[in-house]
């Protein structure tokens, strides 16, 4: 058996080539996720730098990494740490002065499907995991994000830049901060385009890991302006199980394809209602979101159940992922945020060789 002093860095790295990230489908060494590898007297310490702080498979990776290191002859102790750094998708977002590593647009073909609820809870879920997150309310005609985030105003400008409001670790910008409550915005396309560009170029977002964009329903001027103004890492489609919603959701999906926006997946909201006796009532039908994803050949990212707590949290300005985190809907939304983060990492790293990932201090 080799002595402790004979264990080399090459031995450890060779062992770690057997540990494959289940989402990225490459080993940790190829992905350059290993940092601060130290070997002394049979004790090995290292840091695995995940591609998102919201990694849903951290426990699995920790177990497999520890087992791989301990399998090396001469190793008597393995100390595995974790850090995270969200990789950039490499897209040039010239309108924005500070780096935004990834931008996600959340869309639906029709209103009333809970798109904004999904956007708000994804943003908060990513921020709670430790990511730097911005939330842009691009629903100019129906800006509901401020209420759902418990915000009524934003801070004073910084020089010539607007300062986004902040809640639950998320930076938020919305037209709702700039107009009187209840004031209708009767705008044509050019004004919409100008407003969206201003929300990107004239807001002090700072450096972000994720910019989550809540698009308005439909496939009109606002969607076109946003997609033309900022390169997107990908788009997420929100639908109900019912056929009418699916028909419109497909239009939103095809809009992303026409604009050459990668589709991260489909999520089915209000999939069922859990009755007091534990039975599930399929109010809007069953399996529609999964069927749409299968027919469109895109990932299905899960079902979000109905729950009165969603409405209560939205009205009170505390997203359900925080107000009732242990509920079925709270857990489903947290898992959705993790799946979306994984899909974004996959999209960012899928083009060409893996790029180095630097640990965040």
N, C-alpha and C positions, 0 to 999 in steps of 0.2 A: 504493500500500500504506500502511495507517495507520502512524503512528509509534508507538513504544512507549508514549508518554504517552497515546495515544488509546484504549488498551485499557481497558475499563471492567468493573466488577463485573457489570453487566447482560449484557455480551457473554459473559463466562465462564459465568454461570448459564444463559443461553440455550443455550450449547453443551452444558452438563451435563444439560440436560433430555432429551438424546438417549440418555443412559446409563441403562438400565433394569435394576433389580435382578432377576435371573432368577427368584428365589424369590418376591419380594414383588410383582412385576409392576407396579411404579411406578418413575418416574425418581428419581434421587438428590435432586433439588431438591424435588420434591413430598414425598418422605419426610423432608426436612429433615436429610439426612445430611452436608451440606457445612458445615464449620466452618473458622474461621481463614483465610478467603480473603484473600490479600495479592497486590497487583500493583505491581511496581516495575521500570521500565525494561525492559518486555517479559518480565520473570521473574514467573511465577505460582506461588504456593505455596498449598496448601490441605490440609485434613484431611478424609478420608471417615470418618465415624463409623458403623461397622457395627453391626447389631442383635444380633450375637453375636460373641465372640472366636473361636468355632469355625466361622466362615463357610467353607463349602467352595468358594466361588467368588471368593475374594479376588484371586487372580492375574488372573482374567478381568476383574474390576472395575477393578483397577489399570491393566491394559492399555487398557481402553475409556475410562477417565477421562483418562488421559494423552493418548490420541489425540484425544479431544474438545477438551481444553484447547489442544493444539498446533494444532488446526484453525482457531482464531480468528486472523484476520489481525492481525499485530503482536506475537503471542506468539512468543518465541524460546526459552523454556525453561519446562518444567513440572515442578514438584516436588510429588509426591503422597504424603501420609502417611496412615497408617491408625490408627484408634483404635476402641474399641468401647464400647457401653453397651446392655445388654439392656433392652428396653422392658418396662414393667410391663403385665400383662394387665388391670389396673384392677380386679381382684377384691378385695373386702374380706375379709381373713383376720384377723378380729378376735381369734381365739385366740392369735395370734402377735404379740408386741410390736414386733419389728423387721420392716422390709419384706422380703417375699419376692416377687420380681418374677414368678416363674412356678413352678408346681407340676405335676410330671409323675408320673402313676401308671403303673406297668408291671405288666401283668396277664397271666394265662393262665387258661384254663378248667381245666387239669389240672396236676398236678405232674410234675416230671421233664423239662420242656422247656427248661430252662436260663434261666428267667426271671430268677433272681437273678444269674446270670453276666452277662446282658445289662444288668441294672440297674447292677451294680457297674462294668462297663466303660464304660457311658455316663457315669456320674458321674465316673469318673477321666478319661475323654477330655475332658469339658467343663472339668474343673479344669486339666488339662494345657494346654488352650488359653488359660487365663487367667481363667476364670469363677470366681465364688464359688459353691460347690456344697455342698449338704447332702444326705445320703443317709439316709432313714428306713426302717429295717427294720420293716415292718408285718406281717411274717409271724410272728405271735406264737407259733404252735405249732411252727414250724421255722425259728428265726432263724440263718441261715447267713452273713449279711453279715459279722459280726465275723471269722470264720475266713478268708473270701475277701479281707478287707482287712488281714489280719495283725494283728488287734487282740484283746486279751483283757480289757481293762478301760477305764474312762473316768476322766477326772480328777475331783477332788473338786468338789462343788457350788459355785456362785458365789452366795452368799446363799441365796435360796429357789429358785434355778434349777439344774437339772441341767446339767452341762457336757458337751457331746458330745465323744467321742473324735475324733481326727483322723489321717488317713493319706493320703498322696499328694495333699495339698491339699484333701481332702474331709472335711467334718464328718459324723460318723456317730453315729446313735443306734439302739439295739436293745435288746429285752428280754433278749437274750443277755448283756448286761453286768450284769444285775440278778438273775440266777438262777444256781445252781450248774450246772456242766457236766453235761449229761445229765438234769437235773431236768425232769420233764414238767409242762406247764401245763394243768391240767384245769379250764378256765375256761368259764363260760357267757357269753352275750352281754353282759350289763351290765358284767362285769369287763373284757371285751375293749374295750368302748366307752370305759370309764374310762381304760384304759391308753393307748389311741390318743390320746385327748384330752390326756393328760398329756404324751405325747411331742411334742405340738404346742405346748401352752401353757406347760409347765413346763421347757422346754429352752432354754438360751441359744444359739439358733442364730446370732444376729447377722444382719446384712443379707446376703441371698443373691440371686444371679441365678437359680439353679435349685434347687428342692427335688425330688430324685428319690425317689419312694416305691416300695419293693418290696412289692407286695401279695402275700398268700398265694394259692395256687391256689384256684379255685372262685369262687362268687358268694354268699358267706354274710355272717355278721355283721361280720367285719373289713372287708370291702370296703364294706359299707353304712355302717359307722361312719366310716370314713375319708372317704368321699365326702360324708357329711353334716356332717363336722367342719371340712373345709377345702375351699373352692372350688378346683377343679382347672383348670389351663390346658388340659389334655388327657390322654388315656390312650393308651398304646401296648400293642398286643396281640402276644404272643410265641407262636408255634406251631411245631410240627414239620410236615413235609410230609404225614405220614400222615393218613388220613381220621379215625381215632379222635381224634387231637389237634385236627384242624380242627373236628370237631363240638363239642368242648369250648371251643375258642377262640372259636367263634361265640357261645357262651353268654356268655363274658366280654365280647365286643364288644357284644352286645345289652344286657348289664348296664349298660355305660357309657351307652348310648343311653337306657335307662330312667331313669337317674339324671341325664340331661341333661349328661353329660360329653363334650365334643368329642373325637372319635377322631382322633389324630394319624396313625395308620397301623398297618400290620401288618408284622412282621418274621418271616422264616422262619429258625429256628435249626436247626443240624445238617442243613443242606440236602444236603450230600454229603460224602464222604470222598475226599481226594486220595490216590491210590495212589502208590507209589514211582516207577512208570513215567509218572506224570503223568495217568493216566486218573482220571475221577471216578466213584465208586461211589455210587449213590443208595440208601442203606440204608433210608431211611424213605419212599421214593417221590420224586416230582418235581413241582414246581410248585404244591403245595397252598396255600402261603401267598399266592402271587400270585393264585390262583384265588379264595381267600376274600376277599381285598381287592377284587377285581373284582366279585364277587357282592354284597359289602356296600357297594360304591361308596365305598371309602376308599382312601387312598394305600398303595401297597406300597413299603416302605422298604428292601427288600433281603434278601439271603440271607447267612447266617453259616455257613461250613463247619464240619465236625467236625475236631478236631485234638487229639491227646493233650496238647498244650501248654496247652490250656484247663484240663484237669483238674489238671495239674501246678501251674500258676499259682494255681488256686483253693485247692488243698490247702496250698500254700506261703505263701499270703497275699499274693501279688503278681499282680494281674490281668494277663491275657495281653496286654492293650494296652500294658503296660509291660515284661513279661518277654520278649515276643517280638514287638515292634512291627512288624517287617518281614515277618512271616509273613502268609499269606493271611487267616487269621482275625483277626490283629491289625489289618491294614489294613481289613478289613471292619467291624470294631467301631468303629474310629476314624471311618470314613465314615458309619456309622450314627449316631454321636454328632453329627456335623455335620448330617446330614439331620434329625435330631430337633430340633436347635437351630434350624434353618431353619424347620421346621414350627411351632415354638413362637413364633418371631418373627412368622410369618404370622398365627397365631391372635391374637397380642397386638395386631397392627396392623390386623386386618381389620375391626374395628368402628369405624365413623365415620372422621373425618379423621385423618391422621397427626399424632402428637403430637411436640413437640420432643424431640430426643435430645441429652443433654448428654455432652460428652467426659469420659472418666475420666482423671484425672491420675495 
